[in-house]
């Protein structure tokens, strides 16, 4: 290991849960003293901390989109400094970068700590996402905000193939998906409320978020090899 990235501004209970979810060579969160650090095999090719920061940014972005799908945990930490190590594995210099604190939402993400061989599901998903553009596109629909908004909910349903595709896969009842899509379509066209009316039983934003994240999780699972599906 040549470099590790400090993870900051995450509450202790949240970081303890997240740590259990990412345990593998591609992504491993480890507590050293009072701090948490992200280690990854993708850092091995770096020769200086400045090369580590953009890679760490991308890993954290994808990791937090994964935890958003599996536990509605949109932000669990930020990047602090990059810790360099010598050939003997001893810490040497630190590279700092300015950071900004974000609001943190903590929910149950224990599904991601399921062991898949010698890694956790969280690490397996992260490695698969880094290698597959379609998975990156799917998680990109989550964005980097603290919660989903109606346009994102609509776009996720469209990405999954819309009402007919979801019902055909038996992922959710038709009425539930139809109401959610119609509600999202109404709120993303607030300039034309008569053309895009609310359904009789409009879906709340919380209900819609729960539905589309559950559907997205089913889709992600369908893209994985059978050997690692739960």
Secondary structure, DSSP 8 states (H G I E B T S, - for coil): --EEEEEES--HHHHHHHHHH-BSSS-EEEEETTEEEEE-GGGTT-SSHHHHHHHHHHHHHHHHHHHHHHH------EEEEEEEE-TTS-EEEEE--------------GGGG-EETTEEHHHHHHHHHHH-HHHHHHHHTT-SSSS--HHHHHHHHHHTTHHHHHHHTTSS-HHHHHHHHHHHHHHTTGGGTTTT---TT---HHHHHHHHHHHHHHHHHHHS-GGG--
